Amino acid sequence: MSFAIIRNTKHKLNTLNLAYRHNERRNTNYSNKDIDKSKSIYNFSIKSCPTPYSKRFNQLRNDYRLKGQIKKTSNIACEYIITSDKDFFEEIGFDETIRFFKTAYTFVANYKNLGEQFILSAKVHMDETTPHMHLVFLPVVHTKDKNGNSIDKLSCSEFWKGKNSYKNLQDNFYKYMTRSGFNLERGKNDENEHIPIKQLKVITNHEVQQFEAKSIKYEQEINTNNFNELQTDYRRVIKKFNTLAKQYTRIKVINDTTLEKIENLEYNYNNLKQEYSKIKNTNNLLKHYLNKTFEYVSILFDFPLNRLKKLVKDYIIKEKDEDERIKTR
């Protein structure tokens, strides 16, 4: 049995355009060896985004007057990876694969009353091991302000408010897809929203079962009424949490900084590439003008062309040597 898989990740403003370049296949080279560029022509959009996601984000924020404070560290967008396993898509065929992703798109547009207008992009990749959809949207909640007025608020924390928010997402997605005629099974693991994207893209039935086995908690809760044992275990858990929190913060800062540097390097590289192209064109044009000048002078004074070029070359070398002598005095 194949599984209905929907996995969520969050984006800050500085990672949105990196997602755009990958999802919309704007990069020249990819480190992911699973991408077969010859099959990229089969990729398709259920909702296309012709501009970088960050630009589209600002447009939507202004057009719909979205409330909510946006800081540099704020999560401003979410991205679903929606897929199943390779065998599932091979069995249902291309037409039903298209219907699968269109159905999933409709589910997202209506889930939590989001609204299709807040979906930035929905791109289906057919050029990797397993077909999957990248769906990027703004986590907008429809609520009221202090005066009781209805507002649209951009808030990732409120959109995913609640202990079982991801579990509810997966439950509802599974029910919606099966009601739409797809023979799928609900993933048994309560934490399958944390499957890494790379693993999702190559997932199979066997790999799903392996992942579920690996996802069993390494540490079970202590089943005791002894207060001292509970207190000791509580201290251990808090100490471990604090250590992991510090490691996460340090790694996250390094990751964010590295992503920003990569984006800046790419921007500078493109600028240098454009400058080099301009200089090359100018250099070719100057060479053309110089050759034509030699030809006209040769004709005008009835002087052999090759001899004229040699005289000019010898003169330039002589002048250069003289300049060097002056500098060394």
N, C-alpha and C positions, 0 to 999 in steps of 0.2 A: 504493500500500500504506500502511496506517495503522500507527502505532507504538504499542508498549506503553510507557507513560510512568509512572514512579514517581519522585518527587522528595522528598528528605528535608530538613527544616529542624529546628533545635533550639530549645528554649525554656528560659529561666530562669523562676524563680517569678514575677517581675514582668511577664512577657509572657504567662503562661498565660491569665489572665482576659481579656486583649485578644483572644486567639485564640478563647476561649469566646464572647465577645460577637459576633464576626464569624461563626464557624462555625454557631452556634445561632440566628443572626439576632435577636440581642437589641438591636441598635442601632435607633434611630429613623430616622436618616439615614445614607447611605453616600456616600463620595466616589467610589467605583467606579461609573462611569456604565454599566458593563456589566450591573449588577444590575437586573433587571426585577421589581419587587416584586409585580406582578400574577401572576407565575409562581411565587412563593415557596411557594404551596400545594402545588406538585408536588415540593418538596424532601422528602427522607425520610431517616430514620435507620436504619442497620443495627445500630448500638448507640447508644442515647440516653444523655445525661448531664444529668439534671434540675438538677444543682447546678453552680456554677462549677468550672472545672477544678482550681483551686488547692485547693478544699475536698475534691474527690474524690481528688486526689493525696495529701493528708494521711490520708484514710480508708484508702486502699489501702496506704500506707506503714505504718500502724498495724496494719491487719488481717493483713497478710502479714509483718509484722516485718522489713521490708526493711533490709538492712545497707547500709553506705556512708555516707561523710561528705558532708553537704550544706552547702555554703556559699552565700552570697548570689550569688556569681558562677558557681555550678555549673549546668550544663545538666541539668535534671531530667526533661525530657520531649522526645519527638520527634514530629514531625508529617509524615505523608506526604501529598503531593498526588498522587492517582492519577487518570489520565485517558488519553484518546487524542485524536483530532481530531473535529471536529464532524461531518464526513461519515461517519465510522465509526459514530457513535451513531445518526445518521439512517437509516443503512442497516440496522442490526440491529434497530431498533425499541425501544419502551419496555420490554417484558418482558425482552428479552435485555440491555438496559442494566442493569436491576435485577440480572440474573444475573451480569453482568460485575463489578459492584461487590461483590456477595456473594462471588463467587469470589476477588476481590482481598482482601477481608476475611479469608477463610479462609487465604489465603496468608500474610498478615501474622501472624495468630494462631499459625501453625506455624513461621514462619521463625525460625531460630536458637532453636527451642524456646521462643519467648517465652511463650505461654499467653494465651488469650483474656481471662483475668481482669485482665491488665495493660493492656488497651485501654480508655482513658477514654471515647472517643467516636469514632463513624464516621458522619459526616454527608455526604450527597450533595446537592450544589447543582445544581438543574435550572433555576435562575432567572438564569443567566449565559450567555454566548455558547456555551460548551462545557460539557457535564456533567462534573463532577469530584467526587472524594471527598476530604474532609479527615479523615484518620484520626490521632488523637492517642493516643500510647501511652507507657508508662514503659519506658525501656531497661533491662530487668532481665536480668541474667546469672545462670545457675544454676551455682554453683561450690562450692568448699569453703574453709573457714577454715583457720587455721594448725594446728588440731587434727584436721583431716580430716573435720569435720562438714559436711554439705550445707547450703548457705545460699542464699537469694535476695538478690542484691546489686544495688542501683540504681547503675549506673555507665555513663554515656553513652560515656566513652572506651573502656571495655572492650567494650561492645556493638559499637562501630564500630572495634575494634582491627584493624589490618592495612592495608597500603598499598592493596589492591584491594577494600576492604570495600564501597564503593558500586558498583563494577563488578560484584562478585559478587551484590549485591542485584538489580541490573538484569538480569543474566543469568538468575538464578533466577526472577525475576518473569516475564520473557518466556517462559521454558520452561513455567512453571506455567500461564500464561494460554493459551498455544497448545495445550498438552495438554488443556485444558478446553474446547477447541473454538472459540476465538476466532482469527480470521484476522488476525494481527498480525505486525509485523516488529520485530526488535530494533534499537533506535537505534544508529547506527554511531559516534556520537561518544562517546569515552571519558569525557567530562566533562559529559554531559547532565544529571547530577543538579544542576548549578548553574544550570539555566534558571530565570530569575526567575519567581515565582509568577504575576505579572501576565501574562507571556508564555505561561505554560502554559495559562491559562484561555481564551486566544483562539487557540490553536495550530491550524494546519492542515498538511496534507502539504507544501504549498509553503513554509510558514513553517519547518517542520522542516528542510527542505533548506537554506533560507537560514541558519538558525541553525548548521547543521553547517559551512557554508562560512565563517561568521564565526568559528567556534570553532577554526579552524586556528591553531596556535601562531604568534604573531608572531615569535618568536625560536627558531630551531632550535638544537639542540645543536651545538657545534663538533666537527667530525670531523677531529681532528688528533692527532698524537702529540708535537707540540712542547710541551715542558713550560712554557716561558715564555708561550706563547700561552694554554695552559690556566690558568696561574696568573693572568694578567692578566684573563681572562674570569671566573675564579672570584671575583676581587676585585670586579669590576663587578657580578656577580650578587648577592654578599653586600651590597654597598652599596645596590643597588636594593631588596633584600629588607628591609633595616633601615629604609629610607625608607618603604616601603609599610606595614611593621609599625607604625611610629609614627603614620602617617596613620589606619590602621585603629583603633588604640587610641583616638585622639582622637575619631574619628567615633563609635565604639561608646559611649564615655562620654556624648557629647552625645545620642545616640539613646536610651540607657537612661534618662538623666535626663529627656528630653522625654516619653517614654512614661509614666514615673512621675508627672510633672506633669499630663499629660492625664488619667490615671486619678484623681488627687486632685481635679482640677477637676470632673471628671464626678461624683465622689462628693459634693463640696460643692454642686454645682448641684442634684443630686437632693434633698439635705437642705434647701436654700433653697426649692426648689419645694414640698416638703412643708410647711415652715413658712408659706409664703405661702398655701397652701391652707387651713391651720388658721386663720390670721389672717382670711382672707376669710370663712370660715364663721362665725367669732366676730363679725365686723363685721356680717354679715347678720342674725345672731341678735339683736344689740344694737339694730339698726335696727327689727326687728320688735317687740321689747319696748318700745322708746320710742314707736312709733306706737300700740301698744295702751294704753300709759300715758296718752297724750294723749286717746285715745278715752274711757277710763274716767273721767278727771278731768273731761272735757267733759260727760259724762252726769251725773256725781255732782253737779257744781255748776251744771248747766244753763247752760253757757257755750259760746258758738260755738267749734267746733274750730279753725277757721282763725285766729280772733282770738287764741285761747289760744297757738297755735304762734308767732304774730307777737310776742306779748308776751314769750314765753320767749326768742325769737331776739333781740329788742331788748335784753333784760336781759343776755344773754350778751355781745352786742357792747359794751354799756356797761361791763360788768365788765372786758372785755378791754382797752378803751381806758383805763380807770382803772389797770389794772396796768402798761400801757405808760408812763403819766405818772409813776407811782411809780419805775419803773426809770430814767427819764431825769433824775430830780431829782439 
